[in-house]
């Protein structure tokens, strides 16, 4: 099984991002924990963790509303 991230912009459309692939969910989550700030700065507003072709979950990279 291969894990990867799908990147989305403010309008929900797919945007380009690093084409990384991971052998485990833990590795993918560790990587996003280290790089989410750079992704957010480049215009990525949310990411989806994908296992092969199945979306496991989505996560916002935007700060929480106050």
PDB file with SEQRES, HELIX, SHEET and CRYST1 records, atoms N, CA, C and O in Angstrom:
SEQRES   1 A   66  UNK UNK UNK UNK UNK UNK UNK UNK UNK UNK UNK UNK UNK          
SEQRES   2 A   66  UNK UNK UNK UNK UNK UNK UNK UNK UNK UNK UNK UNK UNK          
SEQRES   3 A   66  UNK UNK UNK UNK UNK UNK UNK UNK UNK UNK UNK UNK UNK          
SEQRES   4 A   66  UNK UNK UNK UNK UNK UNK UNK UNK UNK UNK UNK UNK UNK          
SEQRES   5 A   66  UNK UNK UNK UNK UNK UNK UNK UNK UNK UNK UNK UNK UNK          
SEQRES   6 A   66  UNK                                                          
HELIX    1 AA1 UNK A   25  UNK A   41  1                                  17    
SHEET    1 AA1 3 UNK A   3  UNK A   8  0                                        
SHEET    2 AA1 3 UNK A  46  UNK A  51 -1                                        
SHEET    3 AA1 3 UNK A  54  UNK A  60 -1                                        
CRYST1    1.000    1.000    1.000  90.00  90.00  90.00 P 1           1          
ATOM      1  N   UNK A   1       0.835  -1.181   0.000  1.00  0.00           N  
ATOM      2  CA  UNK A   1       0.000   0.000   0.000  1.00  0.00           C  
ATOM      3  C   UNK A   1       0.880   1.246   0.000  1.00  0.00           C  
ATOM      4  O   UNK A   1       1.901   1.299   0.685  1.00  0.00           O  
ATOM      5  N   UNK A   2       0.474   2.232  -0.768  1.00  0.00           N  
ATOM      6  CA  UNK A   2       1.197   3.501  -0.828  1.00  0.00           C  
ATOM      7  C   UNK A   2       0.297   4.615  -0.293  1.00  0.00           C  
ATOM      8  O   UNK A   2      -0.893   4.673  -0.602  1.00  0.00           O  
ATOM      9  N   UNK A   3       0.877   5.478   0.499  1.00  0.00           N  
ATOM     10  CA  UNK A   3       0.175   6.620   1.062  1.00  0.00           C  
ATOM     11  C   UNK A   3       0.738   7.889   0.434  1.00  0.00           C  
ATOM     12  O   UNK A   3       1.941   7.993   0.194  1.00  0.00           O  
ATOM     13  N   UNK A   4      -0.141   8.854   0.171  1.00  0.00           N  
ATOM     14  CA  UNK A   4       0.302  10.133  -0.383  1.00  0.00           C  
ATOM     15  C   UNK A   4      -0.696  11.210   0.026  1.00  0.00           C  
ATOM     16  O   UNK A   4      -1.769  10.922   0.555  1.00  0.00           O  
ATOM     17  N   UNK A   5      -0.312  12.457  -0.233  1.00  0.00           N  
ATOM     18  CA  UNK A   5      -1.181  13.596   0.067  1.00  0.00           C  
ATOM     19  C   UNK A   5      -1.691  14.218  -1.219  1.00  0.00           C  
ATOM     20  O   UNK A   5      -0.946  14.344  -2.192  1.00  0.00           O  
ATOM     21  N   UNK A   6      -2.942  14.601  -1.227  1.00  0.00           N  
ATOM     22  CA  UNK A   6      -3.543  15.368  -2.319  1.00  0.00           C  
ATOM     23  C   UNK A   6      -3.733  16.793  -1.782  1.00  0.00           C  
ATOM     24  O   UNK A   6      -4.183  16.982  -0.652  1.00  0.00           O  
ATOM     25  N   UNK A   7      -3.391  17.775  -2.589  1.00  0.00           N  
ATOM     26  CA  UNK A   7      -3.384  19.163  -2.153  1.00  0.00           C  
ATOM     27  C   UNK A   7      -4.538  19.927  -2.790  1.00  0.00           C  
ATOM     28  O   UNK A   7      -4.838  19.741  -3.969  1.00  0.00           O  
ATOM     29  N   UNK A   8      -5.196  20.804  -1.991  1.00  0.00           N  
ATOM     30  CA  UNK A   8      -6.332  21.570  -2.485  1.00  0.00           C  
ATOM     31  C   UNK A   8      -6.164  23.040  -2.147  1.00  0.00           C  
ATOM     32  O   UNK A   8      -5.621  23.390  -1.098  1.00  0.00           O  
ATOM     33  N   UNK A   9      -6.638  23.906  -3.051  1.00  0.00           N  
ATOM     34  CA  UNK A   9      -6.595  25.344  -2.845  1.00  0.00           C  
ATOM     35  C   UNK A   9      -7.867  25.849  -2.204  1.00  0.00           C  
ATOM     36  O   UNK A   9      -8.735  25.064  -1.823  1.00  0.00           O  
ATOM     37  N   UNK A  10      -7.978  27.169  -2.084  1.00  0.00           N  
ATOM     38  CA  UNK A  10      -9.110  27.806  -1.398  1.00  0.00           C  
ATOM     39  C   UNK A  10     -10.461  27.448  -2.016  1.00  0.00           C  
ATOM     40  O   UNK A  10     -11.460  27.361  -1.302  1.00  0.00           O  
ATOM     41  N   UNK A  11     -10.506  27.240  -3.327  1.00  0.00           N  
ATOM     42  CA  UNK A  11     -11.774  26.912  -3.985  1.00  0.00           C  
ATOM     43  C   UNK A  11     -12.053  25.411  -4.020  1.00  0.00           C  
ATOM     44  O   UNK A  11     -13.041  24.980  -4.614  1.00  0.00           O  
ATOM     45  N   UNK A  12     -11.187  24.610  -3.385  1.00  0.00           N  
ATOM     46  CA  UNK A  12     -11.385  23.167  -3.338  1.00  0.00           C  
ATOM     47  C   UNK A  12     -10.798  22.407  -4.505  1.00  0.00           C  
ATOM     48  O   UNK A  12     -10.817  21.177  -4.522  1.00  0.00           O  
ATOM     49  N   UNK A  13     -10.272  23.137  -5.490  1.00  0.00           N  
ATOM     50  CA  UNK A  13      -9.651  22.484  -6.644  1.00  0.00           C  
ATOM     51  C   UNK A  13      -8.269  21.955  -6.279  1.00  0.00           C  
ATOM     52  O   UNK A  13      -7.610  22.465  -5.373  1.00  0.00           O  
ATOM     53  N   UNK A  14      -7.852  20.937  -6.995  1.00  0.00           N  
ATOM     54  CA  UNK A  14      -6.520  20.371  -6.792  1.00  0.00           C  
ATOM     55  C   UNK A  14      -5.457  21.387  -7.177  1.00  0.00           C  
ATOM     56  O   UNK A  14      -5.594  22.094  -8.176  1.00  0.00           O  
ATOM     57  N   UNK A  15      -4.398  21.456  -6.382  1.00  0.00           N  
ATOM     58  CA  UNK A  15      -3.251  22.309  -6.677  1.00  0.00           C  
ATOM     59  C   UNK A  15      -1.993  21.447  -6.638  1.00  0.00           C  
ATOM     60  O   UNK A  15      -1.972  20.375  -6.033  1.00  0.00           O  
ATOM     61  N   UNK A  16      -0.953  21.936  -7.295  1.00  0.00           N  
ATOM     62  CA  UNK A  16       0.304  21.202  -7.321  1.00  0.00           C  
ATOM     63  C   UNK A  16       0.973  21.249  -5.960  1.00  0.00           C  
ATOM     64  O   UNK A  16       0.878  22.229  -5.222  1.00  0.00           O  
ATOM     65  N   UNK A  17       1.649  20.161  -5.658  1.00  0.00           N  
ATOM     66  CA  UNK A  17       2.424  20.059  -4.425  1.00  0.00           C  
ATOM     67  C   UNK A  17       3.453  18.963  -4.582  1.00  0.00           C  
ATOM     68  O   UNK A  17       3.515  18.317  -5.628  1.00  0.00           O  
ATOM     69  N   UNK A  18       4.255  18.745  -3.567  1.00  0.00           N  
ATOM     70  CA  UNK A  18       5.292  17.711  -3.645  1.00  0.00           C  
ATOM     71  C   UNK A  18       4.690  16.329  -3.918  1.00  0.00           C  
ATOM     72  O   UNK A  18       3.693  15.948  -3.304  1.00  0.00           O  
ATOM     73  N   UNK A  19       5.291  15.598  -4.821  1.00  0.00           N  
ATOM     74  CA  UNK A  19       4.817  14.249  -5.165  1.00  0.00           C  
ATOM     75  C   UNK A  19       5.542  13.230  -4.295  1.00  0.00           C  
ATOM     76  O   UNK A  19       6.402  12.486  -4.767  1.00  0.00           O  
ATOM     77  N   UNK A  20       5.182  13.213  -3.029  1.00  0.00           N  
ATOM     78  CA  UNK A  20       5.792  12.289  -2.076  1.00  0.00           C  
ATOM     79  C   UNK A  20       4.922  11.043  -1.940  1.00  0.00           C  
ATOM     80  O   UNK A  20       3.697  11.109  -2.050  1.00  0.00           O  
ATOM     81  N   UNK A  21       5.572   9.912  -1.699  1.00  0.00           N  
ATOM     82  CA  UNK A  21       4.864   8.654  -1.465  1.00  0.00           C  
ATOM     83  C   UNK A  21       5.476   7.999  -0.234  1.00  0.00           C  
ATOM     84  O   UNK A  21       6.690   8.050  -0.036  1.00  0.00           O  
ATOM     85  N   UNK A  22       4.639   7.387   0.590  1.00  0.00           N  
ATOM     86  CA  UNK A  22       5.076   6.837   1.870  1.00  0.00           C  
ATOM     87  C   UNK A  22       4.614   5.391   2.008  1.00  0.00           C  
ATOM     88  O   UNK A  22       3.592   4.998   1.445  1.00  0.00           O  
ATOM     89  N   UNK A  23       5.372   4.610   2.756  1.00  0.00           N  
ATOM     90  CA  UNK A  23       5.031   3.201   2.946  1.00  0.00           C  
ATOM     91  C   UNK A  23       4.059   2.980   4.096  1.00  0.00           C  
ATOM     92  O   UNK A  23       3.498   1.894   4.240  1.00  0.00           O  
ATOM     93  N   UNK A  24       3.858   4.018   4.922  1.00  0.00           N  
ATOM     94  CA  UNK A  24       2.918   3.871   6.031  1.00  0.00           C  
ATOM     95  C   UNK A  24       2.176   5.179   6.274  1.00  0.00           C  
ATOM     96  O   UNK A  24       2.637   6.255   5.892  1.00  0.00           O  
ATOM     97  N   UNK A  25       1.035   5.065   6.906  1.00  0.00           N  
ATOM     98  CA  UNK A  25       0.253   6.247   7.267  1.00  0.00           C  
ATOM     99  C   UNK A  25       1.043   7.102   8.247  1.00  0.00           C  
ATOM    100  O   UNK A  25       1.034   8.328   8.139  1.00  0.00           O  
ATOM    101  N   UNK A  26       1.721   6.483   9.192  1.00  0.00           N  
ATOM    102  CA  UNK A  26       2.508   7.226  10.180  1.00  0.00           C  
ATOM    103  C   UNK A  26       3.590   8.071   9.517  1.00  0.00           C  
ATOM    104  O   UNK A  26       3.811   9.216   9.912  1.00  0.00           O  
ATOM    105  N   UNK A  27       4.262   7.517   8.517  1.00  0.00           N  
ATOM    106  CA  UNK A  27       5.294   8.283   7.807  1.00  0.00           C  
ATOM    107  C   UNK A  27       4.688   9.479   7.082  1.00  0.00           C  
ATOM    108  O   UNK A  27       5.253  10.572   7.104  1.00  0.00           O  
ATOM    109  N   UNK A  28       3.540   9.274   6.439  1.00  0.00           N  
ATOM    110  CA  UNK A  28       2.867  10.365   5.727  1.00  0.00           C  
ATOM    111  C   UNK A  28       2.444  11.460   6.700  1.00  0.00           C  
ATOM    112  O   UNK A  28       2.608  12.644   6.407  1.00  0.00           O  
ATOM    113  N   UNK A  29       1.904  11.078   7.848  1.00  0.00           N  
ATOM    114  CA  UNK A  29       1.451  12.055   8.828  1.00  0.00           C  
ATOM    115  C   UNK A  29       2.624  12.798   9.463  1.00  0.00           C  
ATOM    116  O   UNK A  29       2.516  13.989   9.755  1.00  0.00           O  
ATOM    117  N   UNK A  30       3.721  12.122   9.676  1.00  0.00           N  
ATOM    118  CA  UNK A  30       4.925  12.771  10.197  1.00  0.00           C  
ATOM    119  C   UNK A  30       5.434  13.810   9.215  1.00  0.00           C  
ATOM    120  O   UNK A  30       5.806  14.915   9.609  1.00  0.00           O  
ATOM    121  N   UNK A  31       5.452  13.455   7.931  1.00  0.00           N  
ATOM    122  CA  UNK A  31       5.922  14.377   6.894  1.00  0.00           C  
ATOM    123  C   UNK A  31       5.041  15.620   6.826  1.00  0.00           C  
ATOM    124  O   UNK A  31       5.557  16.735   6.751  1.00  0.00           O  
ATOM    125  N   UNK A  32       3.713  15.445   6.851  1.00  0.00           N  
ATOM    126  CA  UNK A  32       2.825  16.610   6.757  1.00  0.00           C  
ATOM    127  C   UNK A  32       2.984  17.485   7.999  1.00  0.00           C  
ATOM    128  O   UNK A  32       2.846  18.706   7.919  1.00  0.00           O  
ATOM    129  N   UNK A  33       3.269  16.876   9.130  1.00  0.00           N  
ATOM    130  CA  UNK A  33       3.502  17.639  10.350  1.00  0.00           C  
ATOM    131  C   UNK A  33       4.723  18.540  10.250  1.00  0.00           C  
ATOM    132  O   UNK A  33       4.789  19.583  10.901  1.00  0.00           O  
ATOM    133  N   UNK A  34       5.682  18.138   9.440  1.00  0.00           N  
ATOM    134  CA  UNK A  34       6.905  18.916   9.264  1.00  0.00           C  
ATOM    135  C   UNK A  34       6.791  19.943   8.144  1.00  0.00           C  
ATOM    136  O   UNK A  34       7.537  20.922   8.143  1.00  0.00           O  
ATOM    137  N   UNK A  35       5.880  19.750   7.190  1.00  0.00           N  
ATOM    138  CA  UNK A  35       5.853  20.611   6.000  1.00  0.00           C  
ATOM    139  C   UNK A  35       4.575  21.423   5.812  1.00  0.00           C  
ATOM    140  O   UNK A  35       4.478  22.182   4.847  1.00  0.00           O  
ATOM    141  N   UNK A  36       3.602  21.289   6.695  1.00  0.00           N  
ATOM    142  CA  UNK A  36       2.318  21.945   6.455  1.00  0.00           C  
ATOM    143  C   UNK A  36       2.438  23.456   6.376  1.00  0.00           C  
ATOM    144  O   UNK A  36       1.698  24.085   5.620  1.00  0.00           O  
ATOM    145  N   UNK A  37       3.342  24.057   7.129  1.00  0.00           N  
ATOM    146  CA  UNK A  37       3.474  25.522   7.088  1.00  0.00           C  
ATOM    147  C   UNK A  37       3.930  26.002   5.707  1.00  0.00           C  
ATOM    148  O   UNK A  37       3.408  26.984   5.179  1.00  0.00           O  
ATOM    149  N   UNK A  38       4.895  25.310   5.137  1.00  0.00           N  
ATOM    150  CA  UNK A  38       5.374  25.672   3.799  1.00  0.00           C  
ATOM    151  C   UNK A  38       4.284  25.475   2.757  1.00  0.00           C  
ATOM    152  O   UNK A  38       4.138  26.285   1.842  1.00  0.00           O  
ATOM    153  N   UNK A  39       3.518  24.397   2.897  1.00  0.00           N  
ATOM    154  CA  UNK A  39       2.411  24.154   1.967  1.00  0.00           C  
ATOM    155  C   UNK A  39       1.367  25.259   2.075  1.00  0.00           C  
ATOM    156  O   UNK A  39       0.894  25.774   1.062  1.00  0.00           O  
ATOM    157  N   UNK A  40       1.010  25.623   3.303  1.00  0.00           N  
ATOM    158  CA  UNK A  40       0.017  26.674   3.514  1.00  0.00           C  
ATOM    159  C   UNK A  40       0.513  27.997   2.942  1.00  0.00           C  
ATOM    160  O   UNK A  40      -0.264  28.753   2.359  1.00  0.00           O  
ATOM    161  N   UNK A  41       1.790  28.275   3.104  1.00  0.00           N  
ATOM    162  CA  UNK A  41       2.352  29.521   2.577  1.00  0.00           C  
ATOM    163  C   UNK A  41       2.329  29.553   1.051  1.00  0.00           C  
ATOM    164  O   UNK A  41       2.322  30.628   0.451  1.00  0.00           O  
ATOM    165  N   UNK A  42       2.319  28.380   0.424  1.00  0.00           N  
ATOM    166  CA  UNK A  42       2.307  28.316  -1.043  1.00  0.00           C  
ATOM    167  C   UNK A  42       0.891  28.272  -1.618  1.00  0.00           C  
ATOM    168  O   UNK A  42       0.726  28.142  -2.831  1.00  0.00           O  
ATOM    169  N   UNK A  43      -0.140  28.380  -0.760  1.00  0.00           N  
ATOM    170  CA  UNK A  43      -1.512  28.433  -1.246  1.00  0.00           C  
ATOM    171  C   UNK A  43      -2.336  27.182  -1.030  1.00  0.00           C  
ATOM    172  O   UNK A  43      -3.507  27.153  -1.410  1.00  0.00           O  
ATOM    173  N   UNK A  44      -1.768  26.146  -0.434  1.00  0.00           N  
ATOM    174  CA  UNK A  44      -2.532  24.932  -0.130  1.00  0.00           C  
ATOM    175  C   UNK A  44      -3.365  25.221   1.115  1.00  0.00           C  
ATOM    176  O   UNK A  44      -2.822  25.607   2.150  1.00  0.00           O  
ATOM    177  N   UNK A  45      -4.673  25.036   1.020  1.00  0.00           N  
ATOM    178  CA  UNK A  45      -5.544  25.306   2.163  1.00  0.00           C  
ATOM    179  C   UNK A  45      -6.024  24.035   2.859  1.00  0.00           C  
ATOM    180  O   UNK A  45      -6.432  24.076   4.019  1.00  0.00           O  
ATOM    181  N   UNK A  46      -5.975  22.903   2.147  1.00  0.00           N  
ATOM    182  CA  UNK A  46      -6.342  21.630   2.762  1.00  0.00           C  
ATOM    183  C   UNK A  46      -5.619  20.495   2.045  1.00  0.00           C  
ATOM    184  O   UNK A  46      -5.161  20.633   0.910  1.00  0.00           O  
ATOM    185  N   UNK A  47      -5.536  19.373   2.749  1.00  0.00           N  
ATOM    186  CA  UNK A  47      -4.890  18.193   2.180  1.00  0.00           C  
ATOM    187  C   UNK A  47      -5.782  16.984   2.427  1.00  0.00           C  
ATOM    188  O   UNK A  47      -6.596  16.971   3.350  1.00  0.00           O  
ATOM    189  N   UNK A  48      -5.614  15.977   1.591  1.00  0.00           N  
ATOM    190  CA  UNK A  48      -6.331  14.716   1.768  1.00  0.00           C  
ATOM    191  C   UNK A  48      -5.299  13.599   1.792  1.00  0.00           C  
ATOM    192  O   UNK A  48      -4.457  13.510   0.898  1.00  0.00           O  
ATOM    193  N   UNK A  49      -5.359  12.752   2.803  1.00  0.00           N  
ATOM    194  CA  UNK A  49      -4.475  11.593   2.882  1.00  0.00           C  
ATOM    195  C   UNK A  49      -5.090  10.476   2.053  1.00  0.00           C  
ATOM    196  O   UNK A  49      -6.226  10.062   2.281  1.00  0.00           O  
ATOM    197  N   UNK A  50      -4.318   9.999   1.090  1.00  0.00           N  
ATOM    198  CA  UNK A  50      -4.814   8.999   0.149  1.00  0.00           C  
ATOM    199  C   UNK A  50      -4.011   7.712   0.294  1.00  0.00           C  
ATOM    200  O   UNK A  50      -2.781   7.731   0.269  1.00  0.00           O  
ATOM    201  N   UNK A  51      -4.717   6.597   0.445  1.00  0.00           N  
ATOM    202  CA  UNK A  51      -4.102   5.276   0.435  1.00  0.00           C  
ATOM    203  C   UNK A  51      -4.481   4.631  -0.886  1.00  0.00           C  
ATOM    204  O   UNK A  51      -5.650   4.334  -1.133  1.00  0.00           O  
ATOM    205  N   UNK A  52      -3.483   4.418  -1.733  1.00  0.00           N  
ATOM    206  CA  UNK A  52      -3.706   3.979  -3.100  1.00  0.00           C  
ATOM    207  C   UNK A  52      -4.665   4.973  -3.770  1.00  0.00           C  
ATOM    208  O   UNK A  52      -4.242   6.089  -4.072  1.00  0.00           O  
ATOM    209  N   UNK A  53      -5.932   4.623  -4.014  1.00  0.00           N  
ATOM    210  CA  UNK A  53      -6.882   5.559  -4.625  1.00  0.00           C  
ATOM    211  C   UNK A  53      -7.997   5.972  -3.668  1.00  0.00           C  
ATOM    212  O   UNK A  53      -8.925   6.677  -4.067  1.00  0.00           O  
ATOM    213  N   UNK A  54      -7.916   5.544  -2.418  1.00  0.00           N  
ATOM    214  CA  UNK A  54      -8.978   5.803  -1.432  1.00  0.00           C  
ATOM    215  C   UNK A  54      -8.576   6.954  -0.518  1.00  0.00           C  
ATOM    216  O   UNK A  54      -7.498   6.923   0.076  1.00  0.00           O  
ATOM    217  N   UNK A  55      -9.435   7.976  -0.399  1.00  0.00           N  
ATOM    218  CA  UNK A  55      -9.184   9.080   0.526  1.00  0.00           C  
ATOM    219  C   UNK A  55      -9.494   8.601   1.942  1.00  0.00           C  
ATOM    220  O   UNK A  55     -10.618   8.196   2.241  1.00  0.00           O  
ATOM    221  N   UNK A  56      -8.482   8.652   2.809  1.00  0.00           N  
ATOM    222  CA  UNK A  56      -8.654   8.236   4.196  1.00  0.00           C  
ATOM    223  C   UNK A  56      -9.291   9.365   5.013  1.00  0.00           C  
ATOM    224  O   UNK A  56     -10.252   9.136   5.749  1.00  0.00           O  
ATOM    225  N   UNK A  57      -8.754  10.580   4.881  1.00  0.00           N  
ATOM    226  CA  UNK A  57      -9.362  11.738   5.523  1.00  0.00           C  
ATOM    227  C   UNK A  57      -8.828  13.021   4.910  1.00  0.00           C  
ATOM    228  O   UNK A  57      -7.807  13.022   4.223  1.00  0.00           O  
ATOM    229  N   UNK A  58      -9.548  14.130   5.173  1.00  0.00           N  
ATOM    230  CA  UNK A  58      -9.137  15.467   4.739  1.00  0.00           C  
ATOM    231  C   UNK A  58      -8.810  16.295   5.973  1.00  0.00           C  
ATOM    232  O   UNK A  58      -9.319  16.046   7.066  1.00  0.00           O  
ATOM    233  N   UNK A  59      -7.939  17.293   5.768  1.00  0.00           N  
ATOM    234  CA  UNK A  59      -7.544  18.136   6.885  1.00  0.00           C  
ATOM    235  C   UNK A  59      -7.245  19.548   6.366  1.00  0.00           C  
ATOM    236  O   UNK A  59      -6.570  19.721   5.351  1.00  0.00           O  
ATOM    237  N   UNK A  60      -7.755  20.537   7.073  1.00  0.00           N  
ATOM    238  CA  UNK A  60      -7.509  21.931   6.726  1.00  0.00           C  
ATOM    239  C   UNK A  60      -6.115  22.344   7.196  1.00  0.00           C  
ATOM    240  O   UNK A  60      -5.643  21.885   8.236  1.00  0.00           O  
ATOM    241  N   UNK A  61      -5.464  23.209   6.429  1.00  0.00           N  
ATOM    242  CA  UNK A  61      -4.197  23.790   6.835  1.00  0.00           C  
ATOM    243  C   UNK A  61      -4.372  25.244   7.264  1.00  0.00           C  
ATOM    244  O   UNK A  61      -3.399  25.930   7.575  1.00  0.00           O  
ATOM    245  N   UNK A  62      -5.614  25.703   7.277  1.00  0.00           N  
ATOM    246  CA  UNK A  62      -5.898  27.081   7.681  1.00  0.00           C  
ATOM    247  C   UNK A  62      -6.009  27.158   9.201  1.00  0.00           C  
ATOM    248  O   UNK A  62      -6.397  26.190   9.855  1.00  0.00           O  
ATOM    249  N   UNK A  63      -5.662  28.333   9.761  1.00  0.00           N  
ATOM    250  CA  UNK A  63      -5.788  28.488  11.214  1.00  0.00           C  
ATOM    251  C   UNK A  63      -7.257  28.425  11.622  1.00  0.00           C  
ATOM    252  O   UNK A  63      -8.137  28.769  10.832  1.00  0.00           O  
ATOM    253  N   UNK A  64      -7.523  27.989  12.843  1.00  0.00           N  
ATOM    254  CA  UNK A  64      -8.913  27.913  13.292  1.00  0.00           C  
ATOM    255  C   UNK A  64      -9.541  29.303  13.397  1.00  0.00           C  
ATOM    256  O   UNK A  64      -8.857  30.283  13.691  1.00  0.00           O  
ATOM    257  N   UNK A  65     -10.830  29.373  13.156  1.00  0.00           N  
ATOM    258  CA  UNK A  65     -11.558  30.640  13.265  1.00  0.00           C  
ATOM    259  C   UNK A  65     -11.634  31.045  14.732  1.00  0.00           C  
ATOM    260  O   UNK A  65     -11.755  30.201  15.621  1.00  0.00           O  
ATOM    261  N   UNK A  66     -11.561  32.327  14.963  1.00  0.00           N  
ATOM    262  CA  UNK A  66     -11.608  32.802  16.371  1.00  0.00           C  
ATOM    263  C   UNK A  66     -12.970  33.263  16.745  1.00  0.00           C  
ATOM    264  O   UNK A  66     -13.187  33.690  17.879  1.00  0.00           O  
TER     265      UNK A  66                                                      
END                                                                             
